[in-house]
Amino acid sequence: MPHAASYPGKILGASIFLLTALASLPGCSHYSGVENLIGPEPKTTEYDVVEGLVYTPENWPQALSGDLYLPQQSGLSPVVLMVHGGGWNSRSPADMVWIAEELAGHGFAVFNIAYRFAPEFTFPAQLHDLQVARQWLATNGSLYGLDTQRVSGFGFSSGAHLIALLAVVASSDSNLNQPYGGPNTRLQAVVAGGIPADLTSFDSGKLLFQFLGADKQQIPETYRIASPITHITPQTPPFFLFHGGMDSLVPFSQAESFHQALLANGVSSGLLKLHLRGHITSFLTGGNAVEQGLRFLTRQQMPRASQ
């Protein structure tokens, strides 16, 4: 059934008024290197959704699926692999539906996926899930009118960590490319919000302990190789980062350090600082960030003739 482009509200009641007021405050965003990376807003379109596509092999420890959003347009559609947050141990792709709808309504196919959770499955299980999801797109994309040469990523929080890790590993010679990564898992661009980019800079709290399997003192090398910032090379794809300036769960310095490391390697990167936002509010009131991320993907992924 076709869907019209939409931008649904994400909370109800009195919270709507509070968050709307917060989003409308002047001077709430600060751009660093963003202006030269974004293109015009693409035209709107209707889209269809194919739900529950299993992307994992038959022998995978847990069957995993995603919902595929397909714009109604001529020609092959660029693709966004979308990954939800939740501390690597909870939540679902439903959290990302409002963003998937926004991107699909502007011409991007979106594969909004589930992945395995800690503590039952520890790193690198989640990275392996994303790698096989990307392989699935490479293998099956032509069946759905997807341009498998133009695949980007979008994630928030732990989802931002995972999609960033997929991108930086695939563009490097990291051992994490084995056995499921490699050239077919590369991304052309990434939008990452609230990203924990350097896990070595955190204390060994419950979430990281569950995700990585032990505390930092026991497995420091695992904390290092599980950090996207570790694998940045000059071949890393362009990034658009957005982050709450008052984020106490994942400090803004995480995005700032990652941004600077990208630039130091000659990689195009833009950073949008959302003032007066914490970790959750930067997502709930992230409409402007999503709009800028959409325009970033348009610049990076759309054929120049359509920009």
KENUPA-396597 format. One line per 3 residues: number of its first residue (from 1); for each residue x, y, z of C-alpha. Coordinates in steps of 0.5 Angstrom, whole numbers. Each point is the difference from the previous one (the first is absolute). Layout:
! KENUPA-396597
NUM = X/Y/Z  ...
This chain:
! KENUPA-396597
1 = 0/0/0  3/7/-2  2/5/5
4 = 0/7/0  6/4/2  -1/2/7
7 = 4/2/7  -5/-3/5  1/3/8
10 = 4/-5/4  -3/2/7  -7/2/3
13 = -3/4/5  3/6/3  7/-3/-2
16 = -2/3/-7  0/7/2  6/-1/4
19 = 4/-3/-5  -3/5/-5  2/6/4
22 = 7/-3/1  1/-1/-8  -2/7/-2
25 = 5/3/5  5/5/-4  7/-2/0
28 = -1/-7/1  5/-3/-5  7/1/-1
31 = 3/-2/-7  7/-3/-1  2/-1/-7
34 = -7/-2/-2  -2/6/-5  5/-3/-6
37 = -3/-7/1  -7/1/-1  -4/0/-6
40 = -7/3/-2  -7/-4/3  -2/-5/-5
43 = -7/-1/-3  -5/-3/4  -3/-7/-2
46 = -5/-5/2  3/-7/3  -2/-7/1
49 = 3/-5/6  2/-7/0  0/-2/7
52 = 3/-6/3  6/-2/-5  5/-5/3
55 = 7/2/-2  4/-5/4  2/-7/-3
58 = -4/-6/2  6/-2/5  0/7/4
61 = -1/-1/8  -6/4/-1  -4/2/-6
64 = 0/7/-1  -5/5/-4  -1/7/-2
67 = -5/4/-4  2/3/-7  -3/7/-2
70 = -1/0/-7  -1/7/-3  -5/0/-6
73 = 5/3/-5  3/-1/-7  7/-3/0
76 = 4/-3/5  0/2/7  6/2/5
79 = -1/-4/6  1/2/8  2/-6/5
82 = -4/2/6  2/-2/7  -3/2/7
85 = 3/1/6  -2/-3/7  7/-1/4
88 = 1/-6/-5  -5/-4/5  -7/2/-2
91 = -5/5/-4  -2/-2/-7  0/3/-7
94 = -7/3/1  4/6/4  3/1/-7
97 = -7/0/-4  -1/8/0  7/1/-3
100 = -1/-6/-5  -6/3/-2  3/7/-1
103 = 6/-3/-4  -5/-4/-5  -4/5/-1
106 = 6/4/-3  2/-5/-5  4/-5/5
109 = -1/-7/0  1/-2/8  2/-7/3
112 = -2/1/7  3/-6/4  0/-4/6
115 = 6/-3/3  2/-5/6  0/3/7
118 = 5/0/6  2/-4/4  -3/-6/-3
121 = 5/2/-6  6/4/1  4/4/-5
124 = 2/-1/-6  -7/-4/-1  -4/7/-1
127 = 6/2/-5  -1/-7/-3  -8/2/-1
130 = 1/6/-3  5/-3/-5  -4/-5/-2
133 = -6/5/-1  5/4/-5  1/-6/-3
136 = -7/-2/-1  -1/7/-3  6/-1/-5
139 = -3/-7/-2  -8/1/0  0/8/-2
142 = -1/-1/-7  -7/-4/2  -3/6/3
145 = 3/6/-5  6/2/5  6/3/-2
148 = 5/-5/3  6/5/-1  -3/6/4
151 = -1/-3/7  0/5/6  -1/-1/7
154 = -4/3/5  0/-1/8  -1/3/7
157 = 4/-2/6  2/-7/0  -3/-1/-7
160 = 5/6/-2  5/-3/3  -1/-7/-4
163 = -2/4/-6  7/4/1  4/-6/1
166 = -3/-4/-6  2/6/-4  7/1/3
169 = 2/-8/0  -2/-1/-7  4/6/-3
172 = 6/-3/4  4/-6/0  -2/-2/7
175 = -1/-7/2  -7/2/2  -1/-1/-7
178 = 0/-8/1  -4/-4/-1  -6/4/-3
181 = 3/7/-2  4/2/-6  -2/5/-6
184 = -7/-2/0  -1/3/7  2/7/-2
187 = -4/6/1  0/6/-4  -2/5/6
190 = -2/0/7  -5/4/4  2/-1/8
193 = -4/3/6  2/-1/7  6/-4/-2
196 = 5/-4/5  6/0/-4  5/-1/5
199 = -2/-6/5  7/1/3  -2/6/3
202 = -6/-2/4  0/-4/7  -2/-7/-1
205 = -7/1/2  -5/-5/-1  -2/1/-7
208 = 7/-1/-3  2/-5/5  -6/-4/-3
211 = 1/2/-7  8/-2/0  0/-5/5
214 = 4/2/6  3/7/3  5/4/-4
217 = 6/-2/5  -1/-7/-2  -1/1/-8
220 = 3/7/-2  1/-3/-7  -7/-2/-1
223 = -2/7/2  5/3/-5  -2/-4/-6
226 = -8/1/2  1/8/-1  -1/3/-7
229 = 5/5/2  5/-5/0  -1/-2/-8
232 = 0/6/-3  4/1/-7  0/5/-5
235 = -4/-5/-4  -6/1/5  -6/2/-3
238 = -3/7/2  -4/1/6  -5/5/3
241 = 0/0/7  -6/3/5  1/0/8
244 = -3/3/6  4/5/3  -3/-2/7
247 = 1/-7/-1  2/-3/6  -1/-8/-2
250 = 5/1/-6  4/7/1  0/4/-6
253 = 7/-1/0  -1/-6/-3  -2/3/-6
256 = 5/5/0  6/-4/0  -3/-5/-5
259 = -1/6/-5  7/3/1  3/-7/-1
262 = -4/-1/-7  2/7/-2  8/-2/2
265 = -1/-5/-5  -2/4/-5  -7/-3/0
268 = -6/5/-1  -4/1/7  -6/5/2
271 = -2/0/8  -6/3/2  0/2/7
274 = -7/0/3  0/5/6  -5/-1/6
277 = -1/-7/-2  2/-7/4  1/-7/-3
280 = -8/-1/-1  -2/7/-1  5/0/-6
283 = -4/-5/-3  -7/2/2  1/7/-3
286 = 5/-2/-5  -4/2/-6  5/6/-2
289 = 6/-5/0  -4/-6/-4  -2/6/-5
292 = 8/2/0  1/-8/-1  -4/-1/-5
295 = 3/6/-4  7/-3/1  -2/-7/-3
298 = -3/4/-6  6/3/-1  4/-6/1
301 = -5/-6/-3  -4/4/-5  2/0/-8
304 = 3/7/-1  -5/1/-5  -6/-1/5
307 = 3/5/5
